[in-house]
Amino acid sequence: MTAETVLFFIVAACAIASAVLMVMQRNPVMSAIFLIGNFFTIAFLYLILQAQLLAVLQIVVYTGAIMVLVVFVIMLLNLGDEKKLTERFDIKKVLGVILVFGFLLEMLYLFGISEETRVYAGLNPKAVAVGTVESMGKAMFSTYLFPFEITGLLLLASIVGAVVLAKRRL
């Protein structure tokens, strides 16, 4: 195994761990912090896979903008009694741990299958250039120009609708 493969599995394990910890938290602020950690590990996975643009967009859009919005909404909710947010041990957690352990055993089995029995399609030699800014821009403004324009029009219509509804309330 190469060092890049080992690094990929380590970061993937961190991403899975942060996702599991995010779901298991009762305190929404702690859950949001683990979600931010998950976003950073996913961005690091994009970097390992040589998709630089996707890594930067992951950090800027999700970790920056979306998480600020999520934390803002959490703070607006004014959670109140923190005693209700303490962790408790119940049967759902035990079942969840058993299911996760079974899933990990299944993954270890699948990765342990020898190369002769594994069906491997291989990567396209052009796969290295897929995540670059040039390739993403070329695809967005040539092959996917129409869906890109439709998305822009839908976003514009939703902004105009929000302004109209906001003015109506005043």
N, C-alpha and C positions, 0 to 999 in steps of 0.2 A: 504494500500500500504506500502511496506517495504521501508526502507531508500535506499536500493540498487536500487529499481525500480525508486524512485524519482531522485536519482543521475543519473541514466541512461537517464531519460527523459530530465534532465537539460543539460547533456553533448550532447545529441542528438540534442537538440534545438540550442546549441552553434555551433555544426557541421553544421547544416542547415543554421544558420545565417552567419557563415563564408563563406560557399559555395555561398550563395546568394550575399554577399558583394564582393566576389572575382569576380563573373561574372559581377556585375554592375559597377566595377571600369573601368575608361578609362585609368588610369595610370597603365602601366604594372608592375611597381615595387610594387605599392600598391596591385595590384592583386596577385602578387607572395607572398607578406607578408600574405595576407588573406589565400592563399593556404597553406602556412606553418602552420598557425593556424588551418586550417582544418585537416591537417595531424596529428597534435598533438591531436586534439579531437578524431579523429578516433583511434589513438593509445590508448587513455584513454578508449574508448569504448571497445577495445579489452581487456584491463585490467579488466574492469568491468565484461566482459563475461568470464574471467579466461583463456584467450588465451595469455599467457605471451610471447611466442615466436613470435607470430604475432605482438604484440605490439612493441617488440624490433626491429623486422625487419622493421616495418612501420617507426619507427623513424630513424633507421640507413640508410635504403635504400632510402625511399622517401624523408623524411625531410632532411637528410644529403646529399646524392649523387645527387638525381634528382633535388632538389631545387637549389643546387649549380650550376648545369648545366643550369637550366632555368634562374637564375639570371645572369649568365655569358653571355648567349645568349642575354638577354635583354640589358645588358651593351654594347655588341658588336654592337647591332643594331643602337646605337647612335640616339635616338629618335628625337633630334632636338627641334623644336618649342613646348614648353610646353603649349602654349595657346590653341593649338588644343586638348589637353588632358583634358580640363576643363569639368566639368559635365554640361549637359544641360537637361532641362525638356522637354520630348516629349511624344507622345501618346504610344510608345512602353513600356515605363516605367510604365505608368498607367495601361496598359493591363497586364503587368507582375505582378504588385502588386495585381490586381484583381484576376488573376489566382492563385497566391500563397495563397491569402486569401481564395479562394474557396477550394483549396487543403487542407489547414489547417482545415477548417470547416468540410470537409469530414473526415479527420483523427480524429478529435474530436468526430464526430458522430460514427465512427467505434469503437473507444476506449470506447465510452459511452454505447455500447450495453451491456445488462446484460449478466452475466455468463451463464444463462440457454439457451439463444439463440445463444451464440457464440460456434462455433465448435472449440474444442481445442484438439490437438493431444497429447500434453504433451511432455516433454523432456525425452530423453533416460537417464537412470541413469548414463551411461558412458560419458555423454556430458561434464562433468567437466574436464575430462582428454583429451579432443580433442585438446586443444591449447597448451599443454605442449610440452617441447622440446623432451621428450621421445616419445610421441605419433606421433609427426610430423616426427621425424627421423625414427621411425619404419615404418610409412606409406610410406615415401619417398624412403627408401631403401629396401622395400619389395613389396608392392602393386604397387607403381608408379616408380619402378626402371627403366623400359624401357623408359617411357616418360622423366624421369630425364636425362638419358644418351643421348637420342636423342636431348634434349634441349642443353646439353653440346656440342654435336657435331655441332649443328647449330651455336652456339655462336663461337666455334672454327673456323668454316668455314667462318663466317662473319669477324672475326679478321684477318684471313689469307688473305681474299679478300681485306680488307682495307689496309693491309700492301702492297700487290701487287699493288694496285692502287696508293698508295702514292709513291712507288718506281718508278713507271712508269712516274710520273710527274717530278721527279727529274732527 
